[in-house]
Amino acid sequence: GGKGGGGAGAGGDGKGGAKGGRKPKQRGAKDRAGSPDAAVDDEDDANRSEALKQVRREHPKPTMTLSEAMPHVLEFARDHYASRFLQSKLDDASVEEKQRVFELIKPHAANMASDQFGNFVIQKFFDVGTVDQRRELVHELAPKLRILACEAHGCRVVQKAIQHVPRESQLLIATQLKDDVIMCIESMHGNHVIQKCVEQMPPDSVTFIIQAVEGDAQKMASHMYGCRVVQRLLEHCASHQLQNMLDKLRDSIEKLATDPYGNYVVQHMLEHGRVEDKRQIMRVVERSIVEFSKHKCSSNVVEKALEISTIGEHAAQLETERAALMHKVIGVEGDPDPPLRQMMDDRFGNFIVQRMIEHARGAERERLRLQLQQSVEMLQSSNHGKHILNALKKENMV
């Protein structure tokens, strides 16, 4: 699907331990003690405080209190097991204890946000910290926000911040990102941060993202990550905010519909766009119906066009375009080779025929049934045709 995942999920932290070589069989503890992995662990152990050794030894239920751990907070935050220990302790910590931990980590927040285990402790403060603590953390992270947004661990912290800070802190984050929106969108990590801005900030605060995308709307819509951001904008912003972007995308419907990423944007325009956008897409689909229906990507657009023009919010205003599309596919009586026939035995086209059976009504439903009945033998002898026959049975059209 076109929906990009990648929420800010705190909780599970990265898997510890280095990858060993191929092991022909399970070795006992004695053998493991002499393995390279164990040697590295011993070396690390020599640098660990006694407190950290204790937490690791007693994992998963250390007996240490948060007060006892205070002198070691920075060391703990960067350790697989001790980072989890800190996160769980912060859930039940007193206001004073949280403040003490906060004061210890605040000066190191930006570095910790990049750390594979430390980032979870920073994320935890956006969950359980006070409004002031969250605000101060954003100020601490601000100078490095652009770098963090495009890092594997840092991007999780920035997403968490956007989700849990007050409006003025969100605006500070926006200010830090505004000159690098496209760089973030094209980053496998940064695109999630930009999506989170669109999802969580008030629509009038994301103008900086809209303007950046407008600059090269078609490229963004057909970009692996850019298409996700365009979809989020369509979901969360009003049409009048997106006017320039929508106008530019409308000029590229044909190209986008057949693009592996752009087709999701066209589907979203059918779902969330203006009536005129939907009409334009319907007309393009009608013009290229056979090619679109037989194409892996654009066949999704055809399905969506049938759906929204039958049961979507603007269905009544799309009646003319819908009727023209149905007529084009079904063909006139006596037409020996209507588009419908060319689509029936195609691995993508047959899905369109199934959708048509589902959404047809009135006179067109009867015309569709007659056309398909003339092809029953062909449908029975083909794999794809059998799906169409099942659809006909389901709708009591056989």
Sine and cosine of phi, psi and omega as CSV:
sin_phi,cos_phi,sin_psi,cos_psi,sin_omega,cos_omega
0.00,0.00,0.20,-0.98,-0.05,-1.00
-0.99,0.10,-0.24,0.97,-0.04,-1.00
-0.92,0.40,0.83,-0.56,0.05,-1.00
-1.00,0.09,0.71,-0.71,0.03,-1.00
-1.00,0.09,-0.50,-0.87,0.14,-0.99
1.00,0.00,0.83,0.55,0.08,-1.00
-0.96,0.28,-0.11,-0.99,-0.13,-0.99
-1.00,0.02,0.11,0.99,-0.18,-0.98
-0.40,0.92,0.93,-0.37,0.16,-0.99
-1.00,0.06,-0.13,-0.99,0.06,-1.00
0.96,-0.29,-0.89,-0.46,-0.09,-1.00
-0.78,0.62,0.78,-0.63,0.07,-1.00
-0.96,-0.29,0.26,-0.97,-0.15,-0.99
-0.77,0.63,0.39,-0.92,0.01,-1.00
-0.96,0.27,0.72,-0.70,0.02,-1.00
-1.00,0.05,0.16,-0.99,0.09,-1.00
1.00,-0.05,0.66,-0.75,0.01,-1.00
-1.00,0.08,0.35,-0.94,0.03,-1.00
-0.98,0.18,0.79,-0.61,0.05,-1.00
-1.00,0.09,0.05,-1.00,0.07,-1.00
-0.96,0.29,-0.04,-1.00,0.02,-1.00
-0.94,0.35,0.77,-0.63,0.00,-1.00
-0.96,-0.27,0.87,-0.49,-0.03,-1.00
-0.89,0.46,-0.55,0.84,0.04,-1.00
-0.45,-0.89,0.26,-0.97,0.01,-1.00
-0.89,0.46,0.78,-0.63,0.01,-1.00
-0.97,-0.25,0.45,-0.90,0.00,-1.00
-0.97,0.25,0.12,-0.99,-0.04,-1.00
-0.87,0.49,-0.56,0.83,-0.03,-1.00
-0.88,0.47,-0.71,0.70,0.02,-1.00
-0.90,0.43,-0.66,0.75,-0.07,-1.00
-0.89,0.46,-0.57,0.82,-0.04,-1.00
-0.85,0.53,-0.49,0.87,-0.04,-1.00
-1.00,-0.10,0.04,1.00,-0.05,-1.00
-0.98,0.22,0.35,-0.94,-0.01,-1.00
-0.84,0.55,-0.63,0.77,-0.01,-1.00
-0.84,0.54,-0.71,0.70,-0.04,-1.00
-0.91,0.41,-0.59,0.81,0.01,-1.00
-0.89,0.46,-0.69,0.72,0.02,-1.00
-0.88,0.47,-0.67,0.74,-0.02,-1.00
-0.89,0.46,-0.65,0.76,0.02,-1.00
-0.89,0.46,-0.65,0.76,-0.01,-1.00
-0.90,0.44,-0.71,0.70,0.04,-1.00
-0.87,0.49,-0.66,0.75,-0.07,-1.00
-0.86,0.51,-0.58,0.81,-0.01,-1.00
-0.89,0.45,-0.48,0.88,-0.02,-1.00
-1.00,-0.02,-0.06,1.00,-0.05,-1.00
-1.00,0.07,0.55,-0.83,0.07,-1.00
-0.94,0.33,0.32,-0.95,0.04,-1.00
-0.88,0.48,-0.59,0.81,-0.01,-1.00
-0.88,0.47,-0.70,0.72,-0.01,-1.00
-0.92,0.39,-0.65,0.76,0.03,-1.00
-0.86,0.51,-0.63,0.78,-0.01,-1.00
-0.90,0.44,-0.72,0.69,-0.02,-1.00
-0.88,0.48,-0.65,0.76,-0.01,-1.00
-0.93,0.37,-0.62,0.79,-0.04,-1.00
-0.93,0.38,-0.62,0.78,-0.08,-1.00
-1.00,0.00,0.00,1.00,0.02,-1.00
-0.82,0.57,0.67,-0.74,0.17,0.99
-1.00,-0.09,0.15,0.99,-0.01,-1.00
-0.78,-0.63,0.96,0.27,0.00,-1.00
-0.91,0.41,0.53,-0.85,-0.03,-1.00
-1.00,-0.06,-0.14,0.99,-0.06,-1.00
-0.91,0.43,0.55,-0.83,0.07,-1.00
-1.00,-0.05,0.25,-0.97,0.02,-1.00
-0.91,0.42,-0.60,0.80,0.02,-1.00
-0.87,0.49,-0.67,0.74,0.01,-1.00
-0.91,0.41,-0.48,0.88,-0.05,-1.00
-0.99,0.13,-0.26,0.97,-0.12,-0.99
-0.75,0.66,-0.73,0.69,-0.04,-1.00
-0.91,0.42,-0.20,0.98,-0.12,-0.99
-0.89,-0.46,0.22,0.97,-0.12,-0.99
-0.79,0.61,-0.71,0.70,-0.06,-1.00
-0.91,0.41,-0.64,0.77,0.03,-1.00
-0.92,0.39,-0.69,0.72,-0.02,-1.00
-0.88,0.48,-0.67,0.75,-0.09,-1.00
-0.86,0.51,-0.46,0.89,-0.08,-1.00
-0.99,-0.12,0.16,0.99,-0.01,-1.00
-0.93,-0.36,0.64,-0.77,-0.04,-1.00
-0.77,0.63,-0.83,0.56,-0.09,-1.00
-0.98,0.22,-0.67,0.74,-0.07,-1.00
-0.95,0.32,-0.47,0.88,0.07,-1.00
-0.90,0.43,-0.67,0.75,0.05,-1.00
-0.90,0.43,-0.64,0.77,0.03,-1.00
-0.85,0.53,-0.75,0.67,0.00,-1.00
-0.88,0.47,-0.70,0.71,-0.02,-1.00
-0.86,0.52,-0.70,0.72,-0.04,-1.00
-0.94,0.33,-0.56,0.83,0.01,-1.00
-0.93,0.37,-0.57,0.82,-0.02,-1.00
-0.92,0.40,-0.43,0.90,0.03,-1.00
-0.86,0.50,-0.63,0.78,-0.10,-1.00
-0.94,-0.34,0.15,0.99,-0.08,-1.00
-0.94,0.35,0.45,-0.89,0.08,-1.00
-0.96,0.26,0.23,-0.97,0.01,-1.00
-0.85,0.53,-0.66,0.75,-0.03,-1.00
-0.92,0.40,-0.68,0.74,-0.01,-1.00
-0.89,0.45,-0.69,0.73,0.02,-1.00
-0.87,0.50,-0.66,0.75,-0.01,-1.00
-0.90,0.44,-0.64,0.77,0.02,-1.00
-0.89,0.45,-0.71,0.70,0.02,-1.00
-0.89,0.46,-0.68,0.73,-0.03,-1.00
-0.85,0.53,-0.73,0.68,-0.02,-1.00
-0.89,0.46,-0.53,0.85,0.02,-1.00
-0.95,0.31,-0.64,0.77,-0.09,-1.00
-1.00,0.01,-0.40,0.92,-0.11,-0.99
-0.79,0.62,-0.75,0.66,-0.03,-1.00
-0.90,0.43,-0.31,0.95,-0.07,-1.00
-0.95,-0.31,0.18,0.98,-0.16,-0.99
-0.84,0.54,-0.68,0.73,-0.08,-1.00
-0.91,0.42,-0.68,0.74,0.03,-1.00
-0.92,0.38,-0.65,0.76,-0.03,-1.00
-0.91,0.42,-0.55,0.83,-0.02,-1.00
-0.90,0.44,-0.41,0.91,0.01,-1.00
-1.00,0.02,-0.14,0.99,-0.10,-0.99
-1.00,0.09,0.62,-0.79,-0.10,-1.00
-0.90,0.44,-0.40,0.92,0.05,-1.00
-0.93,-0.37,-0.58,0.81,0.00,-1.00
-0.87,0.49,-0.54,0.84,-0.06,-1.00
-0.86,0.51,-0.50,0.86,-0.03,-1.00
-0.94,0.34,-0.50,0.87,0.03,-1.00
-0.94,0.33,-0.66,0.76,0.05,-1.00
-0.90,0.43,-0.70,0.71,0.04,-1.00
-0.84,0.54,-0.62,0.78,-0.04,-1.00
-0.87,0.49,-0.60,0.80,-0.01,-1.00
-0.93,0.37,-0.49,0.87,0.07,-1.00
-0.95,0.31,-0.35,0.94,0.07,-1.00
-1.00,0.09,-0.75,0.66,-0.18,-0.98
-0.94,-0.34,-0.09,1.00,-0.03,-1.00
-0.97,0.25,0.21,-0.98,0.07,-1.00
-0.97,0.23,0.22,-0.98,0.03,-1.00
-0.85,0.53,-0.66,0.75,-0.01,-1.00
-0.91,0.42,-0.66,0.75,0.02,-1.00
-0.89,0.46,-0.68,0.74,0.02,-1.00
-0.89,0.46,-0.68,0.73,-0.01,-1.00
-0.88,0.47,-0.71,0.71,-0.02,-1.00
-0.90,0.43,-0.61,0.79,0.02,-1.00
-0.88,0.48,-0.68,0.73,0.01,-1.00
-0.87,0.49,-0.67,0.74,0.03,-1.00
-0.88,0.48,-0.62,0.78,0.00,-1.00
-0.92,0.39,-0.63,0.78,-0.04,-1.00
-0.99,0.17,-0.39,0.92,-0.17,-0.99
-0.73,0.68,-0.76,0.65,-0.06,-1.00
-0.88,0.47,-0.39,0.92,-0.05,-1.00
-0.95,-0.31,0.16,0.99,-0.12,-0.99
-0.84,0.54,-0.67,0.74,-0.05,-1.00
-0.89,0.45,-0.61,0.79,0.01,-1.00
-0.95,0.33,-0.73,0.69,-0.02,-1.00
-0.86,0.51,-0.63,0.77,-0.06,-1.00
-0.86,0.51,-0.47,0.88,-0.06,-1.00
-0.97,-0.25,0.25,0.97,0.04,-1.00
-0.96,-0.27,0.45,-0.90,-0.03,-1.00
-0.85,0.53,-0.71,0.70,-0.04,-1.00
-1.00,0.00,-0.66,0.75,-0.02,-1.00
-0.86,0.51,-0.60,0.80,-0.05,-1.00
-0.90,0.43,-0.49,0.87,0.04,-1.00
-0.93,0.38,-0.63,0.78,0.00,-1.00
-0.92,0.40,-0.70,0.72,-0.02,-1.00
-0.90,0.44,-0.67,0.74,0.04,-1.00
-0.87,0.49,-0.69,0.73,-0.01,-1.00
-0.89,0.46,-0.65,0.76,0.02,-1.00
-0.88,0.48,-0.76,0.65,-0.03,-1.00
-0.82,0.57,-0.60,0.80,-0.07,-1.00
-0.96,0.29,-0.48,0.87,-0.20,-0.98
-0.86,-0.51,0.14,0.99,-0.03,-1.00
-0.95,-0.31,0.37,-0.93,0.02,-1.00
-0.92,0.38,0.20,-0.98,-0.11,-0.99
-0.79,0.62,-0.72,0.70,-0.08,-1.00
-0.91,0.41,-0.51,0.86,0.05,-1.00
-0.95,0.30,-0.58,0.82,0.09,-1.00
-0.87,0.49,-0.65,0.76,-0.02,-1.00
-0.92,0.40,-0.56,0.83,0.06,-1.00
-0.91,0.42,-0.66,0.75,0.05,-1.00
-0.88,0.48,-0.71,0.70,0.01,-1.00
-0.86,0.51,-0.68,0.74,-0.01,-1.00
-0.87,0.49,-0.64,0.77,-0.01,-1.00
-0.93,0.36,-0.51,0.86,-0.09,-1.00
-1.00,-0.05,-0.29,0.96,-0.26,-0.96
-0.88,0.47,-0.46,0.89,0.00,-1.00
-1.00,0.07,-0.10,1.00,-0.07,-1.00
-0.78,-0.63,0.50,0.87,-0.08,-1.00
-0.86,0.51,-0.74,0.67,-0.06,-1.00
-0.91,0.41,-0.64,0.77,0.04,-1.00
-0.86,0.51,-0.68,0.73,0.02,-1.00
-0.91,0.41,-0.69,0.72,-0.03,-1.00
-0.87,0.49,-0.62,0.78,-0.06,-1.00
-0.99,0.14,-0.01,1.00,0.02,-1.00
-1.00,-0.05,0.65,-0.76,-0.02,-1.00
-0.90,0.44,-0.36,0.93,0.05,-1.00
-0.98,-0.19,-0.69,0.72,-0.08,-1.00
-0.89,0.46,-0.50,0.86,-0.04,-1.00
-0.89,0.46,-0.50,0.86,0.02,-1.00
-0.93,0.37,-0.56,0.83,0.03,-1.00
-0.92,0.40,-0.70,0.71,0.00,-1.00
-0.91,0.41,-0.64,0.76,0.07,-1.00
-0.86,0.51,-0.66,0.75,-0.02,-1.00
-0.91,0.41,-0.60,0.80,0.08,-1.00
-0.85,0.53,-0.74,0.68,-0.05,-1.00
-0.90,0.44,-0.63,0.78,-0.05,-1.00
-0.95,0.30,-0.58,0.81,-0.18,-0.98
-0.96,-0.27,-0.40,0.92,-0.04,-1.00
-1.00,0.00,0.46,-0.89,0.06,-1.00
-0.85,0.52,0.61,-0.79,-0.08,-1.00
-0.79,0.62,-0.56,0.83,-0.02,-1.00
-0.96,0.27,-0.12,0.99,0.03,-1.00
-1.00,-0.07,-0.10,1.00,-0.06,-1.00
-0.95,-0.30,0.31,0.95,0.04,-1.00
-0.82,0.57,-0.58,0.82,-0.03,-1.00
-0.88,0.47,-0.53,0.85,0.03,-1.00
-0.97,0.23,-0.70,0.71,0.00,-1.00
-0.84,0.54,-0.72,0.70,-0.04,-1.00
-0.90,0.43,-0.63,0.78,0.01,-1.00
-0.90,0.43,-0.69,0.72,-0.02,-1.00
-0.93,0.38,-0.65,0.76,0.02,-1.00
-0.82,0.57,-0.56,0.83,-0.04,-1.00
-0.84,0.54,-0.50,0.86,0.02,-1.00
-0.49,-0.87,0.90,0.44,-0.17,-0.99
-0.87,0.50,-0.70,0.72,-0.06,-1.00
-0.91,0.41,-0.65,0.76,0.00,-1.00
-0.89,0.45,-0.69,0.72,0.00,-1.00
-0.89,0.45,-0.65,0.76,-0.05,-1.00
-0.93,0.38,-0.42,0.91,-0.01,-1.00
-0.96,-0.29,0.31,0.95,0.05,-1.00
-0.99,-0.11,0.62,-0.78,-0.04,-1.00
-0.75,0.66,-0.68,0.73,0.00,-1.00
-0.98,-0.19,-0.53,0.85,-0.01,-1.00
-0.86,0.51,-0.59,0.81,-0.03,-1.00
-0.88,0.48,-0.52,0.86,0.00,-1.00
-0.93,0.38,-0.67,0.74,-0.03,-1.00
-0.91,0.41,-0.67,0.74,0.02,-1.00
-0.88,0.48,-0.66,0.75,0.03,-1.00
-0.89,0.46,-0.67,0.74,0.02,-1.00
-0.90,0.44,-0.63,0.78,0.03,-1.00
-0.88,0.48,-0.69,0.72,0.00,-1.00
-0.88,0.47,-0.57,0.82,-0.01,-1.00
-0.96,0.28,-0.60,0.80,-0.21,-0.98
-0.95,-0.32,-0.25,0.97,-0.06,-1.00
-0.94,-0.34,0.45,-0.89,0.01,-1.00
-0.96,0.28,0.48,-0.88,-0.04,-1.00
-0.83,0.56,-0.61,0.80,-0.05,-1.00
-0.91,0.41,-0.46,0.89,0.06,-1.00
-0.95,0.32,-0.50,0.87,-0.13,-0.99
-0.98,-0.19,0.20,0.98,-0.13,-0.99
-0.78,0.62,-0.78,0.63,-0.03,-1.00
-0.89,0.46,-0.69,0.73,-0.01,-1.00
-0.89,0.46,-0.73,0.69,-0.02,-1.00
-0.89,0.45,-0.64,0.77,0.01,-1.00
-0.88,0.48,-0.67,0.75,-0.01,-1.00
-0.93,0.36,-0.64,0.77,-0.01,-1.00
-0.93,0.38,-0.58,0.82,-0.01,-1.00
-0.88,0.47,-0.48,0.88,0.01,-1.00
-0.97,0.26,-0.17,0.98,-0.09,-1.00
-0.85,-0.52,0.32,0.95,-0.12,-0.99
-0.81,0.59,-0.73,0.69,-0.08,-1.00
-0.85,0.53,-0.70,0.71,-0.04,-1.00
-0.94,0.35,-0.70,0.71,-0.05,-1.00
-0.92,0.39,-0.60,0.80,-0.07,-1.00
-0.88,0.48,-0.52,0.86,-0.03,-1.00
-0.99,-0.12,0.11,0.99,-0.03,-1.00
-1.00,-0.03,0.63,-0.78,-0.04,-1.00
-0.85,0.53,-0.47,0.88,0.02,-1.00
-0.96,-0.28,-0.64,0.77,-0.04,-1.00
-0.87,0.49,-0.51,0.86,-0.03,-1.00
-0.88,0.48,-0.50,0.87,0.03,-1.00
-0.93,0.36,-0.57,0.82,0.03,-1.00
-0.92,0.39,-0.68,0.73,0.01,-1.00
-0.89,0.46,-0.66,0.75,0.05,-1.00
-0.87,0.49,-0.63,0.78,0.01,-1.00
-0.93,0.36,-0.56,0.83,0.07,-1.00
-0.90,0.43,-0.61,0.80,0.05,-1.00
-0.91,0.41,-0.52,0.85,-0.03,-1.00
-0.99,0.13,-0.71,0.71,-0.19,-0.98
-0.88,-0.47,-0.05,1.00,-0.11,-0.99
-0.98,0.19,-0.09,-1.00,0.04,-1.00
-0.98,0.17,0.30,-0.95,0.00,-1.00
-0.83,0.55,-0.67,0.74,-0.04,-1.00
-0.91,0.42,-0.52,0.85,0.06,-1.00
-0.91,0.41,-0.70,0.72,-0.04,-1.00
-0.90,0.43,-0.67,0.75,0.02,-1.00
-0.87,0.49,-0.71,0.71,-0.02,-1.00
-0.88,0.48,-0.69,0.72,0.00,-1.00
-0.90,0.44,-0.69,0.72,0.02,-1.00
-0.85,0.53,-0.65,0.76,-0.01,-1.00
-0.92,0.38,-0.66,0.75,0.02,-1.00
-0.90,0.44,-0.68,0.73,0.01,-1.00
-0.87,0.49,-0.70,0.72,-0.01,-1.00
-0.88,0.48,-0.68,0.74,-0.03,-1.00
-0.87,0.49,-0.63,0.78,-0.12,-0.99
-0.91,-0.42,0.54,0.84,-0.21,-0.98
-0.83,0.55,-0.69,0.72,-0.06,-1.00
-0.93,0.38,-0.74,0.67,-0.01,-1.00
-0.88,0.48,-0.73,0.69,-0.02,-1.00
-0.88,0.47,-0.64,0.77,-0.08,-1.00
-0.94,0.33,-0.42,0.91,-0.03,-1.00
-0.99,-0.10,0.09,1.00,-0.06,-1.00
-0.97,-0.25,0.70,-0.72,-0.07,-1.00
-0.79,0.61,-0.71,0.71,-0.09,-1.00
-1.00,0.10,-0.78,0.62,-0.10,-0.99
-0.94,0.34,-0.34,0.94,0.05,-1.00
-0.89,0.46,-0.49,0.87,0.08,-1.00
-0.91,0.42,-0.60,0.80,0.00,-1.00
-0.92,0.39,-0.66,0.75,0.01,-1.00
-0.88,0.47,-0.70,0.71,0.02,-1.00
-0.86,0.51,-0.72,0.70,-0.01,-1.00
-0.90,0.43,-0.62,0.78,0.00,-1.00
-0.89,0.46,-0.67,0.74,0.03,-1.00
-0.89,0.45,-0.67,0.74,-0.04,-1.00
-0.91,0.41,-0.79,0.61,-0.12,-0.99
-0.95,0.32,-0.44,0.90,0.00,-1.00
-0.99,0.14,-0.17,0.99,0.04,-1.00
-0.98,-0.20,-0.70,0.71,-0.09,-1.00
-0.79,-0.62,0.14,0.99,-0.01,-1.00
-0.98,0.19,0.11,-0.99,-0.08,-1.00
-0.91,0.42,-0.46,0.89,0.00,-1.00
-0.97,-0.24,0.32,0.95,-0.10,-1.00
-0.79,0.62,-0.68,0.74,-0.05,-1.00
-0.88,0.47,-0.59,0.81,-0.03,-1.00
-0.99,0.16,-0.16,0.99,-0.02,-1.00
-0.96,-0.29,0.20,0.98,-0.08,-1.00
-0.81,0.58,-0.71,0.70,-0.05,-1.00
-0.89,0.45,-0.74,0.68,-0.03,-1.00
-0.91,0.42,-0.62,0.79,0.00,-1.00
-0.91,0.42,-0.71,0.70,0.00,-1.00
-0.88,0.48,-0.66,0.75,-0.01,-1.00
-0.90,0.43,-0.64,0.76,0.00,-1.00
-0.91,0.43,-0.74,0.67,-0.01,-1.00
-0.87,0.49,-0.69,0.72,-0.02,-1.00
-0.88,0.47,-0.67,0.74,-0.02,-1.00
-0.88,0.48,-0.67,0.74,-0.05,-1.00
-0.95,0.31,-0.74,0.67,-0.08,-1.00
-0.94,0.33,-0.54,0.84,-0.01,-1.00
0.98,0.19,0.14,-0.99,0.02,-1.00
-1.00,0.01,0.34,-0.94,0.00,-1.00
-0.86,0.51,0.69,-0.72,0.02,-1.00
1.00,0.00,-0.15,0.99,0.04,-1.00
-0.94,0.34,0.88,-0.48,-0.09,-1.00
-0.95,0.30,-0.39,0.92,-0.08,-1.00
-0.65,-0.76,0.90,0.43,0.01,-1.00
-0.94,0.35,0.34,-0.94,0.04,-1.00
-0.77,0.64,-0.59,0.81,-0.01,-1.00
-0.79,0.61,-0.71,0.71,-0.04,-1.00
-0.91,0.41,-0.59,0.80,-0.01,-1.00
-0.95,0.32,-0.41,0.91,-0.06,-1.00
-1.00,0.03,-0.44,0.90,-0.17,-0.99
-0.84,0.54,-0.66,0.75,-0.10,-0.99
-0.97,-0.23,0.37,0.93,0.03,-1.00
-0.99,-0.15,0.56,-0.83,-0.10,-0.99
-0.92,0.40,-0.40,0.92,0.09,-1.00
-0.97,-0.22,-0.63,0.78,-0.04,-1.00
-0.86,0.51,-0.55,0.84,-0.04,-1.00
-0.89,0.45,-0.48,0.88,0.05,-1.00
-0.92,0.39,-0.59,0.81,0.01,-1.00
-0.90,0.43,-0.68,0.73,0.00,-1.00
-0.88,0.48,-0.66,0.75,0.04,-1.00
-0.88,0.48,-0.66,0.76,0.03,-1.00
-0.91,0.41,-0.60,0.80,0.01,-1.00
-0.90,0.44,-0.66,0.75,0.04,-1.00
-0.87,0.50,-0.66,0.75,-0.02,-1.00
-0.91,0.41,-0.66,0.76,-0.13,-0.99
-0.99,-0.16,-0.13,0.99,-0.04,-1.00
-0.93,0.37,0.49,-0.87,0.01,-1.00
-0.45,-0.90,0.34,-0.94,0.06,-1.00
0.87,0.49,-0.62,-0.78,-0.08,-1.00
-0.88,0.47,-0.60,0.80,-0.04,-1.00
-0.92,0.40,-0.53,0.85,0.02,-1.00
-0.89,0.46,-0.68,0.73,0.00,-1.00
-0.92,0.39,-0.66,0.75,0.02,-1.00
-0.89,0.45,-0.64,0.77,0.02,-1.00
-0.90,0.43,-0.70,0.71,-0.01,-1.00
-0.87,0.49,-0.69,0.72,-0.01,-1.00
-0.89,0.45,-0.70,0.71,0.00,-1.00
-0.87,0.49,-0.69,0.73,-0.04,-1.00
-0.94,0.34,-0.58,0.81,0.01,-1.00
-0.88,0.47,-0.54,0.84,0.01,-1.00
-0.93,0.37,-0.26,0.97,-0.06,-1.00
-0.92,-0.39,0.28,0.96,-0.10,-1.00
-0.82,0.57,-0.69,0.73,-0.02,-1.00
-0.87,0.50,-0.69,0.72,0.01,-1.00
-0.90,0.43,-0.66,0.75,-0.01,-1.00
-0.90,0.43,-0.64,0.77,-0.03,-1.00
-0.92,0.40,-0.47,0.88,-0.09,-1.00
-1.00,-0.09,0.06,1.00,0.00,-1.00
-0.84,-0.54,0.52,-0.86,-0.01,-1.00
-0.86,0.51,-0.73,0.68,-0.05,-1.00
-0.94,0.35,-0.57,0.82,-0.02,-1.00
-0.87,0.48,-0.55,0.84,-0.02,-1.00
-0.89,0.46,-0.58,0.82,0.03,-1.00
-0.89,0.45,-0.65,0.76,-0.02,-1.00
-0.91,0.41,-0.68,0.73,0.02,-1.00
-0.88,0.48,-0.63,0.77,0.04,-1.00
-0.90,0.44,-0.63,0.77,0.02,-1.00
-0.90,0.44,-0.64,0.77,0.03,-1.00
-0.89,0.46,-0.68,0.73,0.02,-1.00
-0.89,0.46,-0.67,0.74,-0.03,-1.00
-0.86,0.50,-0.58,0.81,-0.02,-1.00
-1.00,-0.07,0.19,0.98,-0.02,-1.00
0.80,0.60,0.72,0.70,-0.02,-1.00
-0.94,-0.34,0.14,0.99,-0.02,-1.00
-0.97,-0.23,0.00,0.00,0.00,0.00
